């Protein structure tokens, strides 16, 4: 935004634009999270073991391990 000051008439339009952008970004995040979930569900995992958890080197899925 290049303007330093937004008058009262423009505020409503700016807020609406920002709300629409947030909505689009949230939808994009949900879509990307679904893609990650699908990849992780179909991955033939190769885990690296760490203390308390393991992480797949292919899909980055993390399993917490409690013993």
mmCIF file of the N, C-alpha and C atoms, coordinates in Angstrom:
data_MODEL
# 
_entry.id   MODEL 
# 
loop_
_atom_site.group_PDB 
_atom_site.id 
_atom_site.type_symbol 
_atom_site.label_atom_id 
_atom_site.label_alt_id 
_atom_site.label_comp_id 
_atom_site.label_asym_id 
_atom_site.label_entity_id 
_atom_site.label_seq_id 
_atom_site.pdbx_PDB_ins_code 
_atom_site.Cartn_x 
_atom_site.Cartn_y 
_atom_site.Cartn_z 
_atom_site.occupancy 
_atom_site.B_iso_or_equiv 
_atom_site.pdbx_formal_charge 
_atom_site.auth_seq_id 
_atom_site.auth_comp_id 
_atom_site.auth_asym_id 
_atom_site.auth_atom_id 
_atom_site.pdbx_PDB_model_num 
ATOM 1   N N  . UNK A 1 1  ? 0.836   -1.174  0.000  1.00 0.00 ? 1  UNK A N  1 
ATOM 2   C CA . UNK A 1 1  ? 0.000   0.000   0.000  1.00 0.00 ? 1  UNK A CA 1 
ATOM 3   C C  . UNK A 1 1  ? 0.879   1.234   0.000  1.00 0.00 ? 1  UNK A C  1 
ATOM 4   N N  . UNK A 1 2  ? 0.716   2.037   -1.009 1.00 0.00 ? 2  UNK A N  1 
ATOM 5   C CA . UNK A 1 2  ? 1.545   3.218   -1.162 1.00 0.00 ? 2  UNK A CA 1 
ATOM 6   C C  . UNK A 1 2  ? 1.022   4.410   -0.376 1.00 0.00 ? 2  UNK A C  1 
ATOM 7   N N  . UNK A 1 3  ? -0.259  4.396   -0.042 1.00 0.00 ? 3  UNK A N  1 
ATOM 8   C CA . UNK A 1 3  ? -0.837  5.544   0.631  1.00 0.00 ? 3  UNK A CA 1 
ATOM 9   C C  . UNK A 1 3  ? -0.442  5.570   2.100  1.00 0.00 ? 3  UNK A C  1 
ATOM 10  N N  . UNK A 1 4  ? -0.141  6.753   2.578  1.00 0.00 ? 4  UNK A N  1 
ATOM 11  C CA . UNK A 1 4  ? 0.142   6.915   3.993  1.00 0.00 ? 4  UNK A CA 1 
ATOM 12  C C  . UNK A 1 4  ? -1.136  7.152   4.776  1.00 0.00 ? 4  UNK A C  1 
ATOM 13  N N  . UNK A 1 5  ? -2.138  7.680   4.111  1.00 0.00 ? 5  UNK A N  1 
ATOM 14  C CA . UNK A 1 5  ? -3.404  7.983   4.759  1.00 0.00 ? 5  UNK A CA 1 
ATOM 15  C C  . UNK A 1 5  ? -4.545  7.451   3.905  1.00 0.00 ? 5  UNK A C  1 
ATOM 16  N N  . UNK A 1 6  ? -5.511  6.830   4.535  1.00 0.00 ? 6  UNK A N  1 
ATOM 17  C CA . UNK A 1 6  ? -6.683  6.326   3.835  1.00 0.00 ? 6  UNK A CA 1 
ATOM 18  C C  . UNK A 1 6  ? -7.894  7.066   4.392  1.00 0.00 ? 6  UNK A C  1 
ATOM 19  N N  . UNK A 1 7  ? -8.663  7.719   3.515  1.00 0.00 ? 7  UNK A N  1 
ATOM 20  C CA . UNK A 1 7  ? -9.824  8.451   4.014  1.00 0.00 ? 7  UNK A CA 1 
ATOM 21  C C  . UNK A 1 7  ? -10.955 7.478   4.367  1.00 0.00 ? 7  UNK A C  1 
ATOM 22  N N  . UNK A 1 8  ? -11.975 8.012   4.997  1.00 0.00 ? 8  UNK A N  1 
ATOM 23  C CA . UNK A 1 8  ? -13.057 7.180   5.524  1.00 0.00 ? 8  UNK A CA 1 
ATOM 24  C C  . UNK A 1 8  ? -13.751 6.366   4.440  1.00 0.00 ? 8  UNK A C  1 
ATOM 25  N N  . UNK A 1 9  ? -13.900 6.926   3.256  1.00 0.00 ? 9  UNK A N  1 
ATOM 26  C CA . UNK A 1 9  ? -14.591 6.231   2.167  1.00 0.00 ? 9  UNK A CA 1 
ATOM 27  C C  . UNK A 1 9  ? -13.776 5.039   1.664  1.00 0.00 ? 9  UNK A C  1 
ATOM 28  N N  . UNK A 1 10 ? -12.470 5.166   1.721  1.00 0.00 ? 10 UNK A N  1 
ATOM 29  C CA . UNK A 1 10 ? -11.609 4.094   1.213  1.00 0.00 ? 10 UNK A CA 1 
ATOM 30  C C  . UNK A 1 10 ? -11.406 2.979   2.237  1.00 0.00 ? 10 UNK A C  1 
ATOM 31  N N  . UNK A 1 11 ? -11.580 3.273   3.504  1.00 0.00 ? 11 UNK A N  1 
ATOM 32  C CA . UNK A 1 11 ? -11.341 2.275   4.556  1.00 0.00 ? 11 UNK A CA 1 
ATOM 33  C C  . UNK A 1 11 ? -12.168 1.021   4.353  1.00 0.00 ? 11 UNK A C  1 
ATOM 34  N N  . UNK A 1 12 ? -13.428 1.187   4.091  1.00 0.00 ? 12 UNK A N  1 
ATOM 35  C CA . UNK A 1 12 ? -14.327 0.050   3.913  1.00 0.00 ? 12 UNK A CA 1 
ATOM 36  C C  . UNK A 1 12 ? -13.865 -0.829  2.759  1.00 0.00 ? 12 UNK A C  1 
ATOM 37  N N  . UNK A 1 13 ? -13.515 -0.206  1.649  1.00 0.00 ? 13 UNK A N  1 
ATOM 38  C CA . UNK A 1 13 ? -13.069 -0.958  0.476  1.00 0.00 ? 13 UNK A CA 1 
ATOM 39  C C  . UNK A 1 13 ? -11.754 -1.679  0.764  1.00 0.00 ? 13 UNK A C  1 
ATOM 40  N N  . UNK A 1 14 ? -10.844 -1.023  1.464  1.00 0.00 ? 14 UNK A N  1 
ATOM 41  C CA . UNK A 1 14 ? -9.558  -1.630  1.794  1.00 0.00 ? 14 UNK A CA 1 
ATOM 42  C C  . UNK A 1 14 ? -9.768  -2.823  2.721  1.00 0.00 ? 14 UNK A C  1 
ATOM 43  N N  . UNK A 1 15 ? -10.617 -2.652  3.711  1.00 0.00 ? 15 UNK A N  1 
ATOM 44  C CA . UNK A 1 15 ? -10.898 -3.749  4.644  1.00 0.00 ? 15 UNK A CA 1 
ATOM 45  C C  . UNK A 1 15 ? -11.508 -4.932  3.902  1.00 0.00 ? 15 UNK A C  1 
ATOM 46  N N  . UNK A 1 16 ? -12.446 -4.664  3.017  1.00 0.00 ? 16 UNK A N  1 
ATOM 47  C CA . UNK A 1 16 ? -13.063 -5.740  2.244  1.00 0.00 ? 16 UNK A CA 1 
ATOM 48  C C  . UNK A 1 16 ? -12.045 -6.456  1.370  1.00 0.00 ? 16 UNK A C  1 
ATOM 49  N N  . UNK A 1 17 ? -11.158 -5.715  0.732  1.00 0.00 ? 17 UNK A N  1 
ATOM 50  C CA . UNK A 1 17 ? -10.106 -6.315  -0.094 1.00 0.00 ? 17 UNK A CA 1 
ATOM 51  C C  . UNK A 1 17 ? -9.192  -7.195  0.751  1.00 0.00 ? 17 UNK A C  1 
ATOM 52  N N  . UNK A 1 18 ? -8.819  -6.692  1.908  1.00 0.00 ? 18 UNK A N  1 
ATOM 53  C CA . UNK A 1 18 ? -7.942  -7.466  2.787  1.00 0.00 ? 18 UNK A CA 1 
ATOM 54  C C  . UNK A 1 18 ? -8.637  -8.726  3.298  1.00 0.00 ? 18 UNK A C  1 
ATOM 55  N N  . UNK A 1 19 ? -9.914  -8.626  3.627  1.00 0.00 ? 19 UNK A N  1 
ATOM 56  C CA . UNK A 1 19 ? -10.656 -9.797  4.076  1.00 0.00 ? 19 UNK A CA 1 
ATOM 57  C C  . UNK A 1 19 ? -10.760 -10.846 2.965  1.00 0.00 ? 19 UNK A C  1 
ATOM 58  N N  . UNK A 1 20 ? -10.976 -10.393 1.739  1.00 0.00 ? 20 UNK A N  1 
ATOM 59  C CA . UNK A 1 20 ? -11.024 -11.315 0.606  1.00 0.00 ? 20 UNK A CA 1 
ATOM 60  C C  . UNK A 1 20 ? -9.668  -11.982 0.379  1.00 0.00 ? 20 UNK A C  1 
ATOM 61  N N  . UNK A 1 21 ? -8.599  -11.213 0.520  1.00 0.00 ? 21 UNK A N  1 
ATOM 62  C CA . UNK A 1 21 ? -7.264  -11.783 0.355  1.00 0.00 ? 21 UNK A CA 1 
ATOM 63  C C  . UNK A 1 21 ? -6.986  -12.822 1.440  1.00 0.00 ? 21 UNK A C  1 
ATOM 64  N N  . UNK A 1 22 ? -7.365  -12.523 2.671  1.00 0.00 ? 22 UNK A N  1 
ATOM 65  C CA . UNK A 1 22 ? -7.189  -13.480 3.766  1.00 0.00 ? 22 UNK A CA 1 
ATOM 66  C C  . UNK A 1 22 ? -7.983  -14.750 3.480  1.00 0.00 ? 22 UNK A C  1 
ATOM 67  N N  . UNK A 1 23 ? -9.197  -14.595 2.984  1.00 0.00 ? 23 UNK A N  1 
ATOM 68  C CA . UNK A 1 23 ? -10.028 -15.753 2.652  1.00 0.00 ? 23 UNK A CA 1 
ATOM 69  C C  . UNK A 1 23 ? -9.368  -16.603 1.570  1.00 0.00 ? 23 UNK A C  1 
ATOM 70  N N  . UNK A 1 24 ? -8.854  -15.971 0.517  1.00 0.00 ? 24 UNK A N  1 
ATOM 71  C CA . UNK A 1 24 ? -8.177  -16.695 -0.561 1.00 0.00 ? 24 UNK A CA 1 
ATOM 72  C C  . UNK A 1 24 ? -6.939  -17.416 -0.040 1.00 0.00 ? 24 UNK A C  1 
ATOM 73  N N  . UNK A 1 25 ? -6.171  -16.748 0.806  1.00 0.00 ? 25 UNK A N  1 
ATOM 74  C CA . UNK A 1 25 ? -4.956  -17.351 1.349  1.00 0.00 ? 25 UNK A CA 1 
ATOM 75  C C  . UNK A 1 25 ? -5.279  -18.540 2.259  1.00 0.00 ? 25 UNK A C  1 
ATOM 76  N N  . UNK A 1 26 ? -6.329  -18.424 3.062  1.00 0.00 ? 26 UNK A N  1 
ATOM 77  C CA . UNK A 1 26 ? -6.744  -19.538 3.925  1.00 0.00 ? 26 UNK A CA 1 
ATOM 78  C C  . UNK A 1 26 ? -7.177  -20.735 3.082  1.00 0.00 ? 26 UNK A C  1 
ATOM 79  N N  . UNK A 1 27 ? -7.905  -20.474 2.009  1.00 0.00 ? 27 UNK A N  1 
ATOM 80  C CA . UNK A 1 27 ? -8.323  -21.554 1.109  1.00 0.00 ? 27 UNK A CA 1 
ATOM 81  C C  . UNK A 1 27 ? -7.106  -22.220 0.475  1.00 0.00 ? 27 UNK A C  1 
ATOM 82  N N  . UNK A 1 28 ? -6.129  -21.419 0.099  1.00 0.00 ? 28 UNK A N  1 
ATOM 83  C CA . UNK A 1 28 ? -4.900  -21.952 -0.485 1.00 0.00 ? 28 UNK A CA 1 
ATOM 84  C C  . UNK A 1 28 ? -4.137  -22.789 0.539  1.00 0.00 ? 28 UNK A C  1 
ATOM 85  N N  . UNK A 1 29 ? -4.072  -22.312 1.773  1.00 0.00 ? 29 UNK A N  1 
ATOM 86  C CA . UNK A 1 29 ? -3.418  -23.069 2.843  1.00 0.00 ? 29 UNK A CA 1 
ATOM 87  C C  . UNK A 1 29 ? -4.111  -24.409 3.037  1.00 0.00 ? 29 UNK A C  1 
ATOM 88  N N  . UNK A 1 30 ? -5.430  -24.410 3.079  1.00 0.00 ? 30 UNK A N  1 
ATOM 89  C CA . UNK A 1 30 ? -6.181  -25.665 3.256  1.00 0.00 ? 30 UNK A CA 1 
ATOM 90  C C  . UNK A 1 30 ? -5.895  -26.637 2.117  1.00 0.00 ? 30 UNK A C  1 
ATOM 91  N N  . UNK A 1 31 ? -5.864  -26.117 0.913  1.00 0.00 ? 31 UNK A N  1 
ATOM 92  C CA . UNK A 1 31 ? -5.586  -26.951 -0.262 1.00 0.00 ? 31 UNK A CA 1 
ATOM 93  C C  . UNK A 1 31 ? -4.182  -27.557 -0.170 1.00 0.00 ? 31 UNK A C  1 
ATOM 94  N N  . UNK A 1 32 ? -3.207  -26.750 0.202  1.00 0.00 ? 32 UNK A N  1 
ATOM 95  C CA . UNK A 1 32 ? -1.833  -27.226 0.327  1.00 0.00 ? 32 UNK A CA 1 
ATOM 96  C C  . UNK A 1 32 ? -1.689  -28.228 1.471  1.00 0.00 ? 32 UNK A C  1 
ATOM 97  N N  . UNK A 1 33 ? -2.386  -28.008 2.579  1.00 0.00 ? 33 UNK A N  1 
ATOM 98  C CA . UNK A 1 33 ? -2.350  -28.956 3.692  1.00 0.00 ? 33 UNK A CA 1 
ATOM 99  C C  . UNK A 1 33 ? -2.950  -30.300 3.289  1.00 0.00 ? 33 UNK A C  1 
ATOM 100 N N  . UNK A 1 34 ? -4.000  -30.271 2.467  1.00 0.00 ? 34 UNK A N  1 
ATOM 101 C CA . UNK A 1 34 ? -4.589  -31.514 1.970  1.00 0.00 ? 34 UNK A CA 1 
ATOM 102 C C  . UNK A 1 34 ? -3.604  -32.252 1.072  1.00 0.00 ? 34 UNK A C  1 
ATOM 103 N N  . UNK A 1 35 ? -2.875  -31.518 0.247  1.00 0.00 ? 35 UNK A N  1 
ATOM 104 C CA . UNK A 1 35 ? -1.871  -32.143 -0.612 1.00 0.00 ? 35 UNK A CA 1 
ATOM 105 C C  . UNK A 1 35 ? -0.767  -32.786 0.223  1.00 0.00 ? 35 UNK A C  1 
ATOM 106 N N  . UNK A 1 36 ? -0.320  -32.088 1.252  1.00 0.00 ? 36 UNK A N  1 
ATOM 107 C CA . UNK A 1 36 ? 0.699   -32.645 2.147  1.00 0.00 ? 36 UNK A CA 1 
ATOM 108 C C  . UNK A 1 36 ? 0.176   -33.903 2.819  1.00 0.00 ? 36 UNK A C  1 
ATOM 109 N N  . UNK A 1 37 ? -1.045  -33.856 3.316  1.00 0.00 ? 37 UNK A N  1 
ATOM 110 C CA . UNK A 1 37 ? -1.645  -35.011 3.980  1.00 0.00 ? 37 UNK A CA 1 
ATOM 111 C C  . UNK A 1 37 ? -1.706  -36.211 3.034  1.00 0.00 ? 37 UNK A C  1 
ATOM 112 N N  . UNK A 1 38 ? -2.118  -35.976 1.793  1.00 0.00 ? 38 UNK A N  1 
ATOM 113 C CA . UNK A 1 38 ? -2.192  -37.064 0.812  1.00 0.00 ? 38 UNK A CA 1 
ATOM 114 C C  . UNK A 1 38 ? -0.807  -37.665 0.568  1.00 0.00 ? 38 UNK A C  1 
ATOM 115 N N  . UNK A 1 39 ? 0.183   -36.810 0.392  1.00 0.00 ? 39 UNK A N  1 
ATOM 116 C CA . UNK A 1 39 ? 1.557   -37.283 0.164  1.00 0.00 ? 39 UNK A CA 1 
ATOM 117 C C  . UNK A 1 39 ? 2.030   -38.114 1.349  1.00 0.00 ? 39 UNK A C  1 
ATOM 118 N N  . UNK A 1 40 ? 1.760   -37.632 2.548  1.00 0.00 ? 40 UNK A N  1 
ATOM 119 C CA . UNK A 1 40 ? 2.208   -38.347 3.736  1.00 0.00 ? 40 UNK A CA 1 
ATOM 120 C C  . UNK A 1 40 ? 1.462   -39.663 3.929  1.00 0.00 ? 40 UNK A C  1 
ATOM 121 N N  . UNK A 1 41 ? 0.210   -39.713 3.533  1.00 0.00 ? 41 UNK A N  1 
ATOM 122 C CA . UNK A 1 41 ? -0.565  -40.949 3.670  1.00 0.00 ? 41 UNK A CA 1 
ATOM 123 C C  . UNK A 1 41 ? -0.118  -42.003 2.665  1.00 0.00 ? 41 UNK A C  1 
ATOM 124 N N  . UNK A 1 42 ? 0.349   -41.602 1.511  1.00 0.00 ? 42 UNK A N  1 
ATOM 125 C CA . UNK A 1 42 ? 0.711   -42.554 0.460  1.00 0.00 ? 42 UNK A CA 1 
ATOM 126 C C  . UNK A 1 42 ? 2.212   -42.822 0.391  1.00 0.00 ? 42 UNK A C  1 
ATOM 127 N N  . UNK A 1 43 ? 2.987   -42.187 1.246  1.00 0.00 ? 43 UNK A N  1 
ATOM 128 C CA . UNK A 1 43 ? 4.442   -42.331 1.231  1.00 0.00 ? 43 UNK A CA 1 
ATOM 129 C C  . UNK A 1 43 ? 4.857   -43.690 1.805  1.00 0.00 ? 43 UNK A C  1 
ATOM 130 N N  . UNK A 1 44 ? 5.866   -44.276 1.202  1.00 0.00 ? 44 UNK A N  1 
ATOM 131 C CA . UNK A 1 44 ? 6.513   -45.451 1.787  1.00 0.00 ? 44 UNK A CA 1 
ATOM 132 C C  . UNK A 1 44 ? 7.660   -44.896 2.621  1.00 0.00 ? 44 UNK A C  1 
ATOM 133 N N  . UNK A 1 45 ? 7.354   -44.653 3.892  1.00 0.00 ? 45 UNK A N  1 
ATOM 134 C CA . UNK A 1 45 ? 8.226   -43.896 4.780  1.00 0.00 ? 45 UNK A CA 1 
ATOM 135 C C  . UNK A 1 45 ? 9.606   -44.522 4.958  1.00 0.00 ? 45 UNK A C  1 
ATOM 136 N N  . UNK A 1 46 ? 10.582  -43.646 5.044  1.00 0.00 ? 46 UNK A N  1 
ATOM 137 C CA . UNK A 1 46 ? 11.943  -43.996 5.430  1.00 0.00 ? 46 UNK A CA 1 
ATOM 138 C C  . UNK A 1 46 ? 12.268  -43.055 6.595  1.00 0.00 ? 46 UNK A C  1 
ATOM 139 N N  . UNK A 1 47 ? 12.181  -43.594 7.812  1.00 0.00 ? 47 UNK A N  1 
ATOM 140 C CA . UNK A 1 47 ? 12.314  -42.760 8.994  1.00 0.00 ? 47 UNK A CA 1 
ATOM 141 C C  . UNK A 1 47 ? 13.753  -42.658 9.484  1.00 0.00 ? 47 UNK A C  1 
ATOM 142 N N  . UNK A 1 48 ? 14.104  -41.472 9.933  1.00 0.00 ? 48 UNK A N  1 
ATOM 143 C CA . UNK A 1 48 ? 15.315  -41.254 10.717 1.00 0.00 ? 48 UNK A CA 1 
ATOM 144 C C  . UNK A 1 48 ? 14.861  -41.178 12.167 1.00 0.00 ? 48 UNK A C  1 
ATOM 145 N N  . UNK A 1 49 ? 15.533  -41.895 13.022 1.00 0.00 ? 49 UNK A N  1 
ATOM 146 C CA . UNK A 1 49 ? 15.160  -41.960 14.432 1.00 0.00 ? 49 UNK A CA 1 
ATOM 147 C C  . UNK A 1 49 ? 15.901  -40.885 15.227 1.00 0.00 ? 49 UNK A C  1 
ATOM 148 N N  . UNK A 1 50 ? 15.156  -40.184 16.049 1.00 0.00 ? 50 UNK A N  1 
ATOM 149 C CA . UNK A 1 50 ? 15.709  -39.202 16.966 1.00 0.00 ? 50 UNK A CA 1 
ATOM 150 C C  . UNK A 1 50 ? 15.176  -39.519 18.349 1.00 0.00 ? 50 UNK A C  1 
ATOM 151 N N  . UNK A 1 51 ? 15.706  -38.873 19.353 1.00 0.00 ? 51 UNK A N  1 
ATOM 152 C CA . UNK A 1 51 ? 15.223  -39.118 20.708 1.00 0.00 ? 51 UNK A CA 1 
ATOM 153 C C  . UNK A 1 51 ? 13.808  -38.556 20.856 1.00 0.00 ? 51 UNK A C  1 
ATOM 154 N N  . UNK A 1 52 ? 12.849  -39.445 21.029 1.00 0.00 ? 52 UNK A N  1 
ATOM 155 C CA . UNK A 1 52 ? 11.465  -39.035 21.248 1.00 0.00 ? 52 UNK A CA 1 
ATOM 156 C C  . UNK A 1 52 ? 10.623  -38.908 19.993 1.00 0.00 ? 52 UNK A C  1 
ATOM 157 N N  . UNK A 1 53 ? 11.221  -38.949 18.824 1.00 0.00 ? 53 UNK A N  1 
ATOM 158 C CA . UNK A 1 53 ? 10.427  -38.870 17.596 1.00 0.00 ? 53 UNK A CA 1 
ATOM 159 C C  . UNK A 1 53 ? 11.215  -39.445 16.430 1.00 0.00 ? 53 UNK A C  1 
ATOM 160 N N  . UNK A 1 54 ? 10.498  -39.651 15.350 1.00 0.00 ? 54 UNK A N  1 
ATOM 161 C CA . UNK A 1 54 ? 11.142  -40.056 14.105 1.00 0.00 ? 54 UNK A CA 1 
ATOM 162 C C  . UNK A 1 54 ? 10.546  -39.238 12.971 1.00 0.00 ? 54 UNK A C  1 
ATOM 163 N N  . UNK A 1 55 ? 11.353  -39.027 11.926 1.00 0.00 ? 55 UNK A N  1 
ATOM 164 C CA . UNK A 1 55 ? 10.941  -38.153 10.827 1.00 0.00 ? 55 UNK A CA 1 
ATOM 165 C C  . UNK A 1 55 ? 11.255  -38.836 9.500  1.00 0.00 ? 55 UNK A C  1 
ATOM 166 N N  . UNK A 1 56 ? 10.268  -38.870 8.621  1.00 0.00 ? 56 UNK A N  1 
ATOM 167 C CA . UNK A 1 56 ? 10.449  -39.458 7.299  1.00 0.00 ? 56 UNK A CA 1 
ATOM 168 C C  . UNK A 1 56 ? 11.299  -38.514 6.444  1.00 0.00 ? 56 UNK A C  1 
ATOM 169 N N  . UNK A 1 57 ? 12.327  -39.082 5.815  1.00 0.00 ? 57 UNK A N  1 
ATOM 170 C CA . UNK A 1 57 ? 13.191  -38.239 4.988  1.00 0.00 ? 57 UNK A CA 1 
ATOM 171 C C  . UNK A 1 57 ? 12.569  -37.932 3.633  1.00 0.00 ? 57 UNK A C  1 
ATOM 172 N N  . UNK A 1 58 ? 11.513  -38.646 3.284  1.00 0.00 ? 58 UNK A N  1 
ATOM 173 C CA . UNK A 1 58 ? 10.848  -38.407 1.993  1.00 0.00 ? 58 UNK A CA 1 
ATOM 174 C C  . UNK A 1 58 ? 9.759   -37.337 2.095  1.00 0.00 ? 58 UNK A C  1 
ATOM 175 N N  . UNK A 1 59 ? 8.875   -37.503 3.082  1.00 0.00 ? 59 UNK A N  1 
ATOM 176 C CA . UNK A 1 59 ? 7.697   -36.625 3.133  1.00 0.00 ? 59 UNK A CA 1 
ATOM 177 C C  . UNK A 1 59 ? 7.660   -35.718 4.362  1.00 0.00 ? 59 UNK A C  1 
ATOM 178 N N  . UNK A 1 60 ? 8.672   -35.816 5.224  1.00 0.00 ? 60 UNK A N  1 
ATOM 179 C CA . UNK A 1 60 ? 8.792   -34.968 6.410  1.00 0.00 ? 60 UNK A CA 1 
ATOM 180 C C  . UNK A 1 60 ? 7.750   -35.246 7.496  1.00 0.00 ? 60 UNK A C  1 
ATOM 181 N N  . UNK A 1 61 ? 7.026   -36.372 7.400  1.00 0.00 ? 61 UNK A N  1 
ATOM 182 C CA . UNK A 1 61 ? 6.065   -36.725 8.434  1.00 0.00 ? 61 UNK A CA 1 
ATOM 183 C C  . UNK A 1 61 ? 6.823   -37.015 9.725  1.00 0.00 ? 61 UNK A C  1 
ATOM 184 N N  . UNK A 1 62 ? 6.282   -36.541 10.837 1.00 0.00 ? 62 UNK A N  1 
ATOM 185 C CA . UNK A 1 62 ? 6.899   -36.744 12.149 1.00 0.00 ? 62 UNK A CA 1 
ATOM 186 C C  . UNK A 1 62 ? 5.973   -37.607 12.995 1.00 0.00 ? 62 UNK A C  1 
ATOM 187 N N  . UNK A 1 63 ? 6.535   -38.635 13.587 1.00 0.00 ? 63 UNK A N  1 
ATOM 188 C CA . UNK A 1 63 ? 5.836   -39.479 14.551 1.00 0.00 ? 63 UNK A CA 1 
ATOM 189 C C  . UNK A 1 63 ? 6.476   -39.260 15.911 1.00 0.00 ? 63 UNK A C  1 
ATOM 190 N N  . UNK A 1 64 ? 5.663   -38.885 16.880 1.00 0.00 ? 64 UNK A N  1 
ATOM 191 C CA . UNK A 1 64 ? 6.154   -38.734 18.245 1.00 0.00 ? 64 UNK A CA 1 
ATOM 192 C C  . UNK A 1 64 ? 6.117   -40.094 18.896 1.00 0.00 ? 64 UNK A C  1 
ATOM 193 N N  . UNK A 1 65 ? 7.197   -40.435 19.584 1.00 0.00 ? 65 UNK A N  1 
ATOM 194 C CA . UNK A 1 65 ? 7.301   -41.742 20.225 1.00 0.00 ? 65 UNK A CA 1 
ATOM 195 C C  . UNK A 1 65 ? 7.405   -41.570 21.732 1.00 0.00 ? 65 UNK A C  1 
ATOM 196 N N  . UNK A 1 66 ? 6.446   -42.176 22.428 1.00 0.00 ? 66 UNK A N  1 
ATOM 197 C CA . UNK A 1 66 ? 6.483   -42.185 23.880 1.00 0.00 ? 66 UNK A CA 1 
ATOM 198 C C  . UNK A 1 66 ? 6.715   -43.604 24.325 1.00 0.00 ? 66 UNK A C  1 
ATOM 199 N N  . UNK A 1 67 ? 7.728   -43.795 25.135 1.00 0.00 ? 67 UNK A N  1 
ATOM 200 C CA . UNK A 1 67 ? 8.042   -45.134 25.615 1.00 0.00 ? 67 UNK A CA 1 
ATOM 201 C C  . UNK A 1 67 ? 7.775   -45.240 27.087 1.00 0.00 ? 67 UNK A C  1 
# 
